[in-house]
Amino acid sequence: MFKKYYIKNLHCGGCASKIQYEFEKISFISDVNLNFYTKTFSFTLLEKEKEKNLLNYFNNLVNSIEEGVLFEEKIDESEEKENLTSLKNSLLVFGMLFFLVGFFIKDPIYKNTVFFIAYVLSGYDILIKAIKNIFKGKFLDENFLMSTATVGAIFLRDFSEAAGVMIFFKVGDFFQELAINNSKKSIKALMKIKPEFANLKKDGIIKKVSPEDVDIDDIIIIKPGERIPLDGVIIKGSSTIDNSALTGESLPILTDIGFQVSSGGININGVIEMKVEKIYSQSTVNKILEMVEQASNKKSVTEKYITKFARYYTPLVVILSLIIAFIFPLFLTGGYTLWIKRALIFLVISCPCALVLSVPLTFFSSIGKASKEGILIKGSNYLDGLKNIGTVVFDKTGTLTKGKFKVTEIKTFNSFTEEQVLNLAQVAEYHSNHPIAKAIMEAKKNEIIEEEILEYMENPGYGISVLYRNMSILVGNKKYMNINKINIPFQEESETTIYVANDLELAGYITVSDEVKKDALQTIKELDEKGIESYMLTGDNKIIGSKIGKSLGLKEHHIFTQLLPKDKVDIFKKIKQMNKKGVIFVGDGINDAPVLALSDIGISMGKLGSDIAIESSDIVLMNDNPYQIVKALDLSQFTNKIVIQNVTLALSIKGIVMILGIFGIVNLWLAIFADVGVSVIAILNASRILTSKI
């Protein structure tokens, strides 16, 4: 049983890692994930009988690990906002004022007293936490490092440095929290798509109800300005729908009767009546929210490594500082006072905040950025995996093409014009619901008098015959023409060639094909420029598949046609075996689900895609635009670049300053920069993703 709690009073990335580590030891839960950025704790409960009093049990445990932290089943958003005028921040401001005043006082006793007051005002909470954690036996964290370093500085009568270290540490925390809140904005903005109500129409009465209380086939009313609460089809009215929050597309969509509508969009003008086709739990908006909320549960390899690294890193630096303080004086000159001071500097420098916070924040920011662009990435592990992709395998229909037929060519014979051939075909196809018939009818609006269409006869698999204004019209495939003794003196180009005859005389043919998506060609081109190979798998016949594949710039031996679902799986396995790097599969249909599951990273189309394809995939493109794949790859590379920059920055500066500190070249001010300064720089660097143009 999957469960999720919300977290209050958690302000430290290191504390989050510590809590998760302890909860992972509990035998009756699995898939434990504590997300510091969304302030959520999720897990799978393995023993249902433990559900009773579970929240109380967890709260007692989490409070013993980190006092004041609390789990709740629901969160009050008004409480969730950080209060910048809280007592803690007010005292920090007063502490900074006392700190500045201290520099203008000449008397040493008064000077140190003022610095000490500044120290207590700014760092009292750090000291209290450190003392409580010592008694709990779980004290090797940043609270302990800062407290030990600053108390040691006071012991050595460096009151100004003790106050300065604590103040700048707290200021660094403040900027870190601002950066984290900024990164959460894009995720929170997406969460606003959740509909609050539905206008249910029953027995002529309209009642405002929760979307969860609406059933399939119920009728709901959506008024101008309201958010569409459920998926369905418009049965009355027309309007303009803003789907920007769902797909990232800024242009609104014109809708009318018969139009399929997804939940989460906003009705801009007209009043529409809609027949519900999916209950709320299966709706587009609910699936999006679930995917976004759970996205940061699947951590990248780098995040897992950093979390594990920090767990062993802090005890190691404490041991090293003890060696510097008490072992070095036995063999080196300077005495205990000198080496204790250097050990304290070493402790300040060593705090792992820059790594513990900036790396997960980078991935969190990237997932938020992607969701704003209509790219839903189900975990940072998938975002991380995109940087090692060597091949992209595409399904054709609905992925590279629109999945909608269009007339692409009209060829005439025996003195007939293109307009005459199209008009004859439209007369014959007037009553047909076949997708090809719809494409022919939509090619051009011609006036057709329905009452004059006589002797209509449809021959499945062959064609249609009608009598119209004393003309005998035949429309169909080559076999149908041959049956009616109409000679076709040439080889047809594809199975979508529709022949048109009038009074047993060939008038011409119409070629109908699936329309290639606008950005498909550019997508293949840019993938090629990145050194990524592209393949296409389709169930279409060889002529159609090859024609579309070649028009997109695909190599002939990378185009596979006439494939059944099992054939797709077999071909995909062979492609994977040939590639050392990761392989993406992009699809949208039910028959694509097995291949999506086999791929290193599966990408599905969110607008046209089937539910099972979306469930089987790791990334969902909400606007069905294949070019979003290029954007996702670029985002992954940029994210990886930021991660490398931050890890390199943190480790190199800390390493250099640590070594210099041991030799007495560094004071506490430079040490605090190596800790707080580096952390703030790394976190601001991570936040660059939110303003990037990718």
Buried (B, 14 or more C-beta within 10 A) or exposed (E): EEBBBBBBEBBBBBBBBBBBBBBBEBEBBEEBBBBBBBBBBBBEBEEEEBEEEBBEEBBEBBBEBBEEBBBBEEBEEEEEEEEEEEEBBEBBEEBBEBBEBBEEBEEEEEBBBBBBBBBBBBBBBBBEBBEBBBEEEBBBBBBBBBBBBBBBBBEBEBBBBBBBBBBBBBBBBBBBBBBBEBBBEBBEEBBEBBBEBBBBBEEEEEEEBEBEEBEEEBBBBBEEEBBBBBBBEBEEBBBBBBBBBBBBBEEBBEBEEEBEBBBBBBBBEBBBBBBBBBBBEEBBBBBBBEBBBBBBBBBBEBBEBBBEBBBEBBEEBBEBBEEBBEEBBEEEEEEEEBBBBBBBBBBBBBBBBBBBBBBBBBBBBBBBBBBBBBBBBBBBBBBBBBBEBBBBBBBBBBBBBBBBBBBBEBBBBEEBEBEBBBBBBBBBBBEBEEEBBBBBBEBEEEEEEEEEBEEBEBEEEBBBBBBBEEEBBBBBBBEBBEBBEBEBEEEBBBEBBBBBBBEEEBBBBBBBBBBBBEBBBBBBBBBBEBEBBBBBBBBBEEBBBBBBBEEBBBEEEBBBBEBEBEBBBEBBEEBBEEBEEBBBBBBBBBBBBBBBBBBBBBBBBBBBBBBBBBBBBBBBBBBBBBBBBBBBBBBBBBBBBBBEBBBEBBBEBBEEBBEBBBEEEBEBBBBBBBBBBBBBBBBBBBBEBBEBEB
